[in-house]
Each structure stands twice: as C-alpha cells, then as structure tokens.
Amino acid sequence: MAVPCLGWQLEKAVHWPGEWFTRGRECMFNVFLIKYAEIGVKGKNKYLFEEALAVQVKYALKRCEGTFKVTRTDGRIYVHALSEFDYEETVDNLKTVFGISGICPVIYAEDEGFEKLSRTVVEYVDKVYEDKHFTFKVHARRARKNYPMSSMELNRELGGVLLAAFPEMKVDVHQPEAMLHVEIREKIYIYSMEIPGPGGMPVGSNGKAMLLLSGGIDSPAAGYMIAKRGVKIDAVYFHAPPYTSDRAKQKVVDLAKQISRYAGPVYLHVINFTEIQLLIYEKCPHEELTIIMRRYMMRIAERLAKENGCLGLATGESIGQVASQTVQSLAVTNEVCTLPVFRPLVGFDKMEIVDVAEKIGTYETSILPYEDCCTIFVAKHPVTKPNLNVIKRHEQNLEGKIEGLVEQAIATDQVEIVRWGNL
C-alpha cells in the first residue's frame, strides 16, 4: 500500500535493536539527509564522488512517486520532496544507491530564535517517539558560526528543554538509544533516525567492467559486489540453443534486471556459443572441456569489453568452489586475458554467496531449473590442476575452425538494455 508523506502527520515510531525507524500510515518528513562514509576520505577529489552520488540519487528517485530536488552543500547531500510522495517507496529506492551509508529523515525550521527552535524540537520528539522511555543525547553542529549560541550551549539547553517536556526520558552521553541531531545551516535541520544504506561507492565513479553473467547464484552476486565498488556493469551471457532454452535466457535477463536495481541500466550481450562448444567437445579431451570453453568465453568477453569501453572483466568465481575454480584453473583461464579479471567473490564460501543473493533478491531466480550452457557439457572427471602447456597443445586441435566460429559468435551478439522498473 502506498504511504503518502506530506506535512506533519505520523502514526508512531517503533524501536528495533540499535536503531529507531519510522513506520506508519503517514509521516512528518519532507527532507532526507544522505550520509556517506568512504567518500568523506577522498580529499580534494571528494566533490567528484559527491557529484556522482547525487547523480545516482536522482536516478533512483525517478522510480518514485512525487517530485524531488537533490542539493549539495558543505559536505551534505539533501533530498527535498517538492510534492506528496510515498515515504516507504522513496526510502526503499534510496537504499539501493551505492555510496549511501545512511538515510536520515529530516525536518527543518527557519532560524526564528531559540524559543521557536525549542518548540520545534519538542514537537519533533513528541511526534516521532510515541514511547518516551528511552535515553537520548543532543548533538548540535553549527555550520553557520554566526549563530548566537555555541554547539555546547545548544546541547545543554535543548537537552534541558526535552527533560522538562518529557521527564520519562533520560540523558546518556555515552550510549544513547536516540541521538538528536540539530544542524545550524541556512535553515535548521533536525533528525534522530538513520536508516542504513548499502555503502560502497557511487556507480560509475570507478569505470566499467564486463560481467560474465550466467543463470547461477554466483555471477549476479558478483555483479552486485563489483557495482558496489563504483563500477558500471555491462554483461555477457553465453547462450547455447537448442541445448539451452529461451527460458534459460529469460532467467538471465531477469537476473540482469535485478542487478540493475542497484547498478543502473545493464547492457546485456547475448552470444550464441553452441558451435564453439560442439567443436571443443569433438576435438578436445573431455576432462578439459570446462577449462577450454571457459578460456574461449573469456576471449570473447574481452573482445566485447574492449569494444564497449570496459576496463576489466568480472566473474562470479571463488577459489576451490568447483573444478574450474581451483587456483591452477583460474591461472590457466586468466592467461588468455590482457584486461584485469575482477573476482569479488574469490574468498567467499557458498553460504556467504547465497546470503548476498538472498539480500539482493536474485537467489529464487537463480535456482530455477533452467540450465545454462555451462552445465550441458560437463565432464565426469574434470581436471582440477590443468597444465597450461597441455591445454594450449590441445587447443591446437581447434585451429582452422575455431577462429571463424569465434567471429561468427561475436556477430550473433544481441544487446538488450535491461532496466529496473519503468526506467
């Protein structure tokens, strides 16, 4: 159900361990303070990352009802609601923006003297916290130094006002259950809640990579993890009709769509890999099928990456998970690449990968029983410690045909721009 948010209406606030969150029919907030963490240590280049984050915030807000304005000032990013909006929808979409460490629902007041500020703070606490039995601390910050009271004076005086208004509240300056922030700027911003964001870096602030995307659990999780570091994602899927169905392809499109909720639009390249697989199956030792097929996938993925401005490849491999992901196998696979290969899950175990997949909503799609091309030609006893010289020698069996098939496969490239929602 939509949760319209405009004006000063609020049902109640509920306490979750360690955090205070607003939930209810309607709410009092029409501004959000966007907090970041890692961006704050970027020195003289910080403004570039702030700009990138603001761009991603604006993009996420396009998925929301209502009209918003995003502003940057003095190390702060604010989202101002200019019309009625859906509070929960807005928060949910902001929680998909990499670079955000916290989302703070804010009210603001004009600077009309301490008495007016005191009344506003009391009204805020009264509306946000139905149950006043909690500890608190006031944290005032003067970005505008001409304000007539110091930060320490504001902390002391506002704390006294709140204790007088709500005797059941207690001050705890060390581990308060609620931290009431009062920021003195061109206006006075008041907030006490911080909804966790995904962290990381804004998408697009660290170049672009080509993700080898399959229908499994791992590669979508890898796409999420590499995007979290600010990397824009393109993706390539190797399709093998008639051994893989259109449902298998649609499964990958659905996974790319889920990734795009966090990573922005994904340019998904679909490559017909059937003839290459059949030739390798015919000409090469079967225990080496997976490794040799993987090497040709990497070759093709790198071609596409270079043609589309990508600076690296990304895969869902983790050390030792399957035969093709031993250290020896990964070294043999890497040998065909000149671009760096990023493996954000390389140290994860399977349960940790599943946790990421469940978190981002790809797990249920990944376990649908539609095979991708990697699972069709599986050796009974795949090599786990391939020798690079042996692999290269056996790849010579493909010479004369494989070159044309690679060009033919690249010529089949079908690009679909996958977006989340209506964007």
Buried (B, 14 or more C-beta within 10 A) or exposed (E): EEBBBBEEEBBEBEBEEEEBBBBBEBBBBBBBBBBBEBBEEBEEEBEEBBBBBBBBBBBBBEBBBBEBEBEBEEEBBBBBBEEBBBBBBBBBBBBBBBBBBBBBBBBBBEBEEBEEBBBBBBBBBBBBBEEBEBBBBBBBBBBBEEBEBEBEBBBBBBBEBBBEBBEEBBBEEEEBBBBBBBBBBEEBBBBBBBBEBBBBBBBBBBEBBBBBBBBBBBBBBBBBBBBBBBBBBBBBBBBBEEBBBEEBBBBBBBBBBBBBBBBBBBBBBBBBBBBBBBBBBEBBBBBBBBBBBBBBBBBBBBBBBEEBEBBBBBBBBBBBBBBBBBEBBBEBBBEBBEBEBBBBBBEBEEEEBBBBBBEBBBBEBBEEEBBBBBBBBEBEEBBBEBEEEEBBEBBEBBEEBBEEBBEEBBEBBEEBEBBBEEE
